[in-house]
């Protein structure tokens, strides 16, 4: 615009030339030998004096040879106010047809502006309109590009920095540490406790609103130079720079816990929440940003295993555990192909007849280097990684094949010899779980009534799909459904009468102490009464003494398993035991 107004002043020529932009683009550009204070400070005077309206009335262009001699009182008054005598003006338009501004040529003496001069002025006005449109197009493009750049490194839901921006800031922090600047920083890795249950039960809109409110609270917990990011799902991270020692990081972690203890008001309801937090401090100049974040993630899992609303500091022992876990995960992926898994079986005994009526199949892992790996070590890893799904299918198939061979040991001709198989949270959540069970039964030829599927309370409650519908479909196949580890999870009594169950299995944590303490005894007795009252059988696991066995019989417990009968053993050892037809 500066170049254009200079051309107007030279080409006409005119002692002064102005381009006045209106609306959001309000600016003034001037050139020439004369100058008035209002050129820069109050160019709107040209509009207020009615010049814009007069141009519109004359088809967009207007010239006045002597403003002092005009019959227009308003323009004559403006001439005195603006200290000008003669002018020529033309409007120019925006792309939508609205007036974008005014281009004027001014003189201090009377001057008759020729038609050619007015035409040239109008052409310059059109050029000004074109330049303004180009500027707006470029500005819009830059705004879009800036918005895209912002969106590429920010979370769409919460507006927080995303993982990419967080890792960039973390990399900058590690780079400064290498140069000896701001050596100590910390990363907090947060996972919202119980978010999946809220999201699945209340709906994604509630979950999204919860995440937004949590994000705002996290922002209030940090200092000005810190960064709060959403890594994805219900995971957040905080980068604390320029800290003095570990106490600064611990203080922020405690501040976050305190902020999240206050219930969140969403949709007219209050939702209690908390977060498991892992804290990792920078520890060396050669540290990689990915390592720091992974360390905080490892500490977070330790905190989550400690219960809701905890935080843990990362240490080297955690790193060793993480490496072991990673190796287990890697080896698990090859274990099925290497045929390293095998099954042990533990007898389930009828307390009415004292005879074995079935077995529970328990998976074991013969690692090619480490030997037998405890299920407590590899099953959680399999569950977290999803490997439990193919592993569980293998277990069910092998157990059903073995149970077919043991049908001749059925204690009652009217009831088949049963095999109980654990159905994990992941397996129960598979959309094809019913079809998979039906396929295995058909493949192995095991009567459906001989298969007992053991599912936990958490498997039922945490599912997205209706758990009741899935259980009904499984039971429609003819298989038995046992609620496993009752009393150790959510203990949602409403599920006992709503789900089409066959039995409740009380956890060993209760049965192993009924001959020593009154409280476990009363709990087990109450569970037995409750189960029988709603038509369910009661299975007690972890029975290890004659006293416990006698108490369970006295209560009317239906079935039991435990070391008093037999430890889990191989198929060959179980075959030998069954052949003796033992009774207890």
Helices and strands as residue ranges (DSSP letters): H 2-12, E 16-21, G 23-25, E 27-32, H 37-41, H 45-48, H 51-57, E 61-64, G 67-69, H 73-82, E 86-93, E 99-107, H 115-152, H 163-178, E 186-192, H 195-202, H 204-221, E 227-232, E 235-240, H 246-261, E 264-266, E 269-271, E 275-281, H 289-305, E 311-313, H 316-335, E 341-350, E 356-367, E 371-373, H 375-385, H 387-405, G 407-409, E 418-422, H 425-428, H 433-444, G 448-450, E 451-456, H 457-461, H 467-476, E 480-486, H 493-498, E 503-506, H 508-511, H 518-533, E 537-540, H 546-555, E 559-560, H 571-579
